Amino acid sequence: MRWRRVSGVSGRISSLLRFPDARVRPQRDLPGRERGCARGCGAGRRRALHGTGRNAGRRPDMLKRYLVTGLLIWIPLALTIWVLHMIVTSMDSTLLLLPPQWRPQRWLGYDVPGSGVVLTFVVVLLTGVFAANIIGQRVVRWWEAILGRIPIVSSIYRSVKQVSDTLLAQDGHSFRRAVLVEFPQRGQWAVGFVVGTASVGISPYIDPDSITVYVPTAPNPTSGYTLIVRASEVRDVQMSVDEALKFVISMGVVSPPDGSPGNGERAGS
């Protein structure tokens, strides 16, 4: 039986008697445009719900990826700023060694951050100029002799001086090149640095072609092992000393740009 729409109050009463829930009406009693909207809107809602469930799993992964990317940008920058701030602050404290009337604050009326860096640079430069002549060398030897007589200070000073001479000396006693050496056992290779030949007191007891290799520990390269090996038992690698130090400090994360460390030739060949 077909139902037709009746206008007025009687039409509304008939609709309520036939369909108690006026919001739910058979699609055959809806106009054509409303029937199409009902079908399309229902399908759209189903697609929206399905798409929301699928994208819900992606959101935590996207947030995690964005968070890690932000940390990779900010952590190195924050550490760099912190280290520079600590260095500049420490150097600015050297201004306290100057008389009050010589300090920049007295001249300008306010503190100048970084002025201690300039003072430190000038002091180091003048010290190098003074120690390069004969009188300066005698003063340095006299000063080292005084420090060598103090029990605790002498051991600390000698250790620090040996390390600084090894790293900064220009007379061939610093790290010459990076090599691979079998350490701690055969078949296992470690990055080392050739320091030089064996000392005079050791050379009579070893092969003439032996060299001294320093193998640092990661991530602290200031501690390590000093090995005396044959030159033929180490392999040269295609990276500089700085690149090798980065490789050790980063625990192997920062690899050399050209090739792998194991592609070098033997130093003795």
C-alpha positions as CSV (number, residue, x, y, z in Angstrom):
1,M,0.0,0.0,0.0
2,R,1.4,3.4,-1.0
3,W,1.5,6.2,1.5
4,R,1.3,9.7,0.4
5,R,2.3,12.8,2.2
6,V,-0.6,14.7,3.7
7,S,-0.2,18.3,4.6
8,G,-1.4,19.9,7.8
9,V,-2.1,18.4,11.2
10,S,-3.7,15.2,9.9
11,G,-0.7,14.4,7.8
12,R,1.6,14.7,10.9
13,I,-0.7,12.5,13.0
14,S,-0.7,9.8,10.3
15,S,3.0,9.9,10.0
16,L,3.4,9.4,13.7
17,L,0.9,6.5,13.8
18,R,2.6,4.8,10.9
19,F,6.2,5.7,11.9
20,P,6.5,6.3,15.7
21,D,10.1,7.3,15.3
22,A,9.9,10.1,12.8
23,R,13.6,10.2,12.4
24,V,13.7,6.7,11.0
25,R,11.7,6.5,7.8
26,P,12.0,3.9,5.0
27,Q,14.0,5.2,2.1
28,R,11.0,4.5,-0.2
29,D,9.1,7.2,1.6
30,L,11.9,9.7,1.2
31,P,12.2,11.9,-1.8
32,G,14.8,10.9,-4.4
33,R,17.3,13.6,-3.3
34,E,17.0,12.5,0.4
35,R,17.4,8.8,-0.5
36,G,20.7,9.6,-2.4
37,C,22.0,11.6,0.6
38,A,21.1,8.8,3.0
39,R,23.1,6.3,1.0
40,G,26.0,8.6,0.3
41,C,26.3,10.0,3.8
42,G,26.3,6.5,5.3
43,A,29.0,5.3,3.0
44,G,31.0,8.5,3.7
45,R,30.6,8.0,7.5
46,R,31.8,4.4,7.1
47,R,34.9,5.5,5.1
48,A,35.6,8.2,7.6
49,L,35.5,5.8,10.5
50,H,37.7,3.3,8.7
51,G,40.2,5.9,7.7
52,T,40.3,7.3,11.2
53,G,41.1,3.9,12.6
54,R,43.9,3.3,10.1
55,N,45.4,6.7,10.7
56,A,45.2,6.3,14.4
57,G,48.1,3.8,14.3
58,R,50.2,6.2,12.3
59,R,50.0,9.2,14.6
60,P,52.2,7.7,17.4
61,D,54.9,6.8,14.9
62,M,54.8,10.2,13.3
63,L,55.0,11.9,16.7
64,K,57.9,9.7,17.6
65,R,59.7,10.4,14.4
66,Y,59.2,14.2,14.7
67,L,60.3,14.1,18.4
68,V,63.5,12.2,17.5
69,T,64.3,14.6,14.6
70,G,63.9,17.5,16.9
71,L,66.1,16.0,19.6
72,L,68.8,15.3,17.0
73,I,68.8,19.0,16.1
74,W,68.6,20.5,19.5
75,I,70.9,18.2,21.6
76,P,74.1,18.9,19.6
77,L,73.2,22.6,19.5
78,A,72.5,22.8,23.2
79,L,75.7,20.9,24.1
80,T,77.7,23.2,21.8
81,I,76.3,26.3,23.4
82,W,76.8,24.9,26.9
83,V,80.5,24.0,26.2
84,L,81.2,27.4,24.6
85,H,79.4,29.1,27.5
86,M,81.5,27.2,30.0
87,I,84.8,28.0,28.2
88,V,84.0,31.7,27.8
89,T,82.9,32.0,31.4
90,S,86.1,30.3,32.6
91,M,88.2,32.6,30.4
92,D,86.4,35.6,31.6
93,S,87.4,34.8,35.1
94,T,91.0,35.5,34.1
95,L,90.1,39.1,34.1
96,L,90.2,39.0,37.9
97,L,94.0,38.6,37.7
98,L,94.2,42.2,36.3
99,P,94.2,45.2,38.5
100,P,90.8,46.8,38.9
101,Q,91.8,49.9,36.9
102,W,92.8,47.7,33.9
103,R,89.6,45.7,33.6
104,P,87.2,46.5,30.7
105,Q,84.4,47.1,33.2
106,R,86.3,50.1,34.6
107,W,86.7,51.6,31.1
108,L,83.3,50.9,29.6
109,G,81.1,50.8,32.7
110,Y,79.7,47.4,32.0
111,D,80.9,43.8,31.5
112,V,81.9,42.6,28.0
113,P,81.3,38.8,27.6
114,G,84.2,37.2,25.9
115,S,86.8,39.8,26.8
116,G,88.6,37.0,28.8
117,V,89.0,35.1,25.6
118,V,91.0,38.0,24.1
119,L,93.1,38.2,27.2
120,T,93.8,34.5,27.2
121,F,94.8,34.6,23.6
122,V,97.2,37.5,24.1
123,V,98.8,35.8,27.2
124,V,99.3,32.5,25.4
125,L,100.8,34.2,22.3
126,L,103.2,36.3,24.4
127,T,104.2,33.2,26.4
128,G,105.0,31.4,23.2
129,V,107.1,34.3,21.9
130,F,108.9,34.5,25.2
131,A,109.6,30.7,25.4
132,A,110.9,30.6,21.9
133,N,114.1,32.5,22.7
134,I,117.1,31.4,24.8
135,I,116.2,33.3,27.9
136,G,112.6,32.0,27.8
137,Q,113.8,28.4,27.5
138,R,116.1,28.8,30.5
139,V,113.2,30.3,32.5
140,V,110.9,27.4,31.5
141,R,113.5,24.8,32.5
142,W,114.0,26.6,35.8
143,W,110.2,26.6,36.4
144,E,109.9,22.9,35.5
145,A,112.7,22.1,38.0
146,I,110.8,23.9,40.7
147,L,107.6,22.1,40.0
148,G,109.4,18.8,39.8
149,R,110.5,19.1,43.4
150,I,106.9,19.3,44.7
151,P,105.7,15.8,45.5
152,I,102.1,15.8,44.3
153,V,102.4,18.7,41.8
154,S,105.3,17.1,40.0
155,S,103.4,13.9,39.1
156,I,100.4,15.8,37.8
157,Y,102.5,18.3,35.9
158,R,104.6,15.6,34.2
159,S,101.6,13.5,33.2
160,V,99.8,16.5,31.7
161,K,103.0,17.7,29.9
162,Q,103.6,14.3,28.4
163,V,100.1,14.1,27.0
164,S,100.2,17.7,25.7
165,D,103.6,17.1,24.1
166,T,102.3,14.0,22.4
167,L,99.2,15.7,21.0
168,L,100.6,19.1,20.1
169,A,104.3,18.7,19.5
170,Q,105.6,19.5,16.0
171,D,108.9,17.5,16.2
172,G,107.4,14.1,15.2
173,H,106.4,12.8,18.6
174,S,102.7,13.3,18.0
175,F,100.3,10.9,16.3
176,R,101.7,10.4,12.8
177,R,99.0,8.3,11.1
178,A,96.1,6.0,11.8
179,V,96.5,2.2,11.4
180,L,94.7,-1.0,12.1
181,V,96.3,-3.4,14.5
182,E,95.2,-6.9,15.6
183,F,94.1,-6.3,19.2
184,P,93.3,-7.7,21.7
185,Q,93.7,-11.0,19.9
186,R,94.2,-12.5,16.4
187,G,91.3,-11.8,14.1
188,Q,90.1,-8.8,15.9
189,W,91.2,-5.3,14.7
190,A,91.4,-2.0,16.5
191,V,92.1,1.5,15.4
192,G,95.5,2.7,16.6
193,F,97.9,5.6,16.0
194,V,101.5,5.3,15.2
195,V,103.5,7.2,17.7
196,G,107.0,6.4,16.5
197,T,109.7,3.8,16.8
198,A,110.6,2.0,20.0
199,S,112.8,3.8,22.5
200,V,116.5,3.2,22.8
201,G,116.1,1.2,26.0
202,I,113.7,-1.3,24.4
203,S,115.0,-1.5,20.8
204,P,117.8,-4.1,21.6
205,Y,115.2,-6.6,22.7
206,I,112.8,-6.4,19.8
207,D,112.9,-6.5,16.0
208,P,114.5,-3.5,14.3
209,D,111.4,-2.7,12.3
210,S,109.1,-2.5,15.4
211,I,106.9,0.6,15.9
212,T,105.0,2.0,18.8
213,V,101.2,2.1,18.4
214,Y,98.7,3.7,20.7
215,V,95.3,2.0,20.8
216,P,92.7,4.3,22.5
217,T,89.6,3.2,24.3
218,A,86.1,4.3,23.4
219,P,84.6,6.8,24.0
220,N,87.5,8.3,26.1
221,P,90.6,8.4,23.9
222,T,92.9,9.7,26.7
223,S,93.1,6.1,28.1
224,G,94.3,3.2,26.1
225,Y,97.1,0.7,25.4
226,T,100.6,1.2,24.1
227,L,101.7,-1.6,21.8
228,I,105.1,-2.4,20.3
229,V,104.5,-4.4,17.1
230,R,106.2,-5.1,13.8
231,A,105.5,-2.6,11.1
232,S,104.3,-5.5,8.9
233,E,101.6,-6.4,11.4
234,V,99.6,-3.2,11.0
235,R,97.6,-1.9,8.2
236,D,97.3,1.7,7.0
237,V,93.8,3.1,6.6
238,Q,92.5,5.7,4.3
239,M,91.6,8.3,6.9
240,S,93.3,11.1,8.8
241,V,94.1,11.1,12.5
242,D,91.1,13.4,13.1
243,E,88.8,11.0,11.3
244,A,90.2,8.1,13.3
245,L,89.6,10.0,16.6
246,K,86.0,10.7,15.6
247,F,85.6,7.0,14.8
248,V,86.8,6.0,18.2
249,I,85.0,8.7,20.2
250,S,81.7,7.9,18.5
251,M,82.2,4.2,19.2
252,G,82.2,3.4,15.5
253,V,79.0,5.4,14.6
254,V,80.8,8.1,12.6
255,S,82.5,6.1,9.8
256,P,85.3,7.4,7.6
257,P,83.9,9.0,4.4
258,D,86.0,6.9,1.9
259,G,85.9,3.2,2.2
260,S,86.0,1.0,5.2
261,P,88.9,0.9,7.7
262,G,89.8,-2.7,6.7
263,N,90.7,-1.9,3.1
264,G,94.2,-0.5,3.7
265,E,97.5,-2.2,2.8
266,R,99.9,-3.5,5.3
267,A,102.3,-0.8,6.5
268,G,105.3,-3.0,5.9
269,S,104.4,-3.9,2.3
